[in-house]
Amino acid sequence: MKPFLKWAGNKYQLVDRILALLPPGNRLIEPFVGSAALFLNSSYSRYLLADSNGDLINLYRQLQSESEAFIAYCQELFTPAYNNKERYYALRADFNETDDGRYKAALFLYLNRHGYNGLCRYNSRGKFNVPFGRYKRPYFPEKEMRSFAAKAQTAEFVQASFAETLAAAVPGDVVYADPPYHPLSATANFTSYSANSFGLAEQITLARAAERLAATGIPVLLSNHDTPLTRQEYGQAAIQSFDVQRTISCQGDNRAKVKELLALFT
């Protein structure tokens, strides 16, 4: 099952590798749910799916509660009349100003599919600022949204920090955490998809939280770049390292392999 959103760091291509390492449990907790690729392709009986991005969680909740009616509502924005620069920027302004949760959720999907490279980016004032993407015919993910809505009936979606989410874990839960990755080099820049940054202190805090949960019998699987820092901070985990191909130019024709890892704390 493919996610219905474009999303940086989407784990759809790595789902099988992740599922092979995840232990069984009653509930899967994801403190960085992102595109929800793992949720869509796993088979736990219950889910706690969290993210610091309130717009993302609002969209998931709207789709969960309204299903077909919300899908039809969103589809109205996927016509040629809305696929131009002027309408895009007008709707982006609406998104940044509206307090209507349903309208904002539909606009979030519209911006995701019509904006440049499917980016999700906010300025220092918390305003969405991704430019128009100039796609000939943006894809409306009707089938993917319908699959998500059906599976979402087993899930609870919350806007929360990773620390708040992990604090809700109890024995019988399994945690998969896919944080913003630690940079591969000191000069690499990371742009957060939410208004909050995720830096070195947060990486270390997450690693220590994983150790504490594992000590209480709650397994935690973490994804990240394979770097000296992550190797050091994940020293108590079983680590699997592998190569992943990444696009390193906006044209998508320049690719390089980078090292990633999965670290299982048990």
MISE-86914 format. One record per residue (C-alpha): residue in one letter; x, y, z. Coordinates in steps of 0.25 Angstrom, whole numbers, plus 5000, padded with zeros to 4 digits. Layout:
BEGIN
aXYZ
...
END
This chain:
BEGIN
m500050005000
k500650134996
p500550265004
f499650364998
l500550485001
k501950514995
w502850525007
a504350545009
g504950415016
n503750335012
k504050185016
y503250115005
q504450054999
l504950005012
v503749945018
d504149805016
r505449825022
i504849895034
l503749795036
a504749685036
l505349745049
l504149795056
p503649705068
p502249665069
g501349735079
n499949795082
r500149935077
l501150005068
i501550145073
e502250235062
p502650375068
f503050425054
v501950365046
g502250445033
s501550385021
a501150265029
a501750165020
l502050065031
f500650075037
l500050045024
n500849925021
s500949865035
s499849775043
y499849815057
s498449815064
r498549965068
y499450085065
l499850215072
l500350305061
a500950445064
d501650555058
s502050695062
n501450745049
g499950785053
d499550805038
l499950665035
i499250605047
n497950695044
l497950635030
y498050495035
r496950515045
q496050575034
l496250455025
q496050365037
s494650425041
e494050455028
s494650355018
e493950365005
a493250505007
f494650565010
i495250494998
a494150554989
y494350694995
c495850684993
q495650644978
e495050774975
l496350844976
f497050744966
t496550814953
p497250894942
a496651014948
y497451004960
n498750964954
n499351094951
k500251194958
e499251294962
r498251194968
y499351124975
y499851244982
a498451294986
l498151154992
r499451154999
a499151285005
d497751225009
f498451105016
n499351205024
e498151285029
t496951185030
d496451135044
d495551035037
g496150895039
r495450825028
y495850935018
k497250935023
a497450785022
a496950785007
l497850905004
f499050825011
l498850715001
y498650804989
l499950874993
n500650744995
r500350704981
h500450834974
g501650894981
y503050884977
n503650744978
g502550704988
l503350784999
c502750825013
r503450945018
y503051065027
n503751195029
s504151245043
r502751295045
g502151165043
k501651195029
f501651095018
n502551145007
v502751044997
p502751104982
f501851054971
g502250924965
r501850934950
y501350794948
k500550774936
r499450684943
p499650664958
y499250524962
f498050514971
p498250394980
e496850344982
k497150194983
e498350224993
m497450315001
r496350205002
s497250105006
f497850195017
a496450225022
a496050085024
k497350045031
a497250175040
q496050125048
t497150045056
a497950165059
e498050285068
f498650415062
v499250515071
q500150645069
a501250625080
s502650635082
f503450505081
a503750505096
e502250525099
t501950405090
l502950315095
a502450345109
a501150275105
a501850145102
v501450025111
p501849875111
g501349805099
d501649925090
v502649935079
v503250065075
y503850105061
a504450245061
d504850305048
p505450445052
p506050555044
y507350485040
h508650535046
p509450605035
l510550525027
s511550635029
a511750755037
t511450845025
a510150775022
n508950855024
f507650805029
t506350875027
s505250835036
y503850805031
s503250865043
a503550995050
n504350925061
s505850885058
f506350745062
g507850755065
l508950675072
a508250695086
e506950635081
q507750515074
i508450485087
t507150495095
l506450405086
a507550295087
r507450305102
a505950295102
a506050165093
e507050105103
r506050135115
l504850075108
a505649955104
a506049935118
t504549925122
g504349815111
i503849915100
p504649895088
v505050015079
l505450015065
l506150145060
s506550185046
n507650285043
h508850315035
d510050225038
t511050325044
p512050325055
l511050395064
t509950295062
r510850185063
q511250235077
e509950275082
y509250145077
g510350065084
q509449975092
a508649935079
a508749825069
i509049905056
q508849875042
s509449965032
f509149975017
d509350055005
v508150145000
q508150224987
r507850374988
t507550474978
i508550584979
s508050684969
c506750744967
q506650684953
g506750544959
d507750494949
n508950504959
r508950394969
a509850344980
k509850234990
v509850275005
k509950185017
e508750165026
l508450085038
l507350015046
a507650005061
l506849915069
f506849935084
t506349815092
END
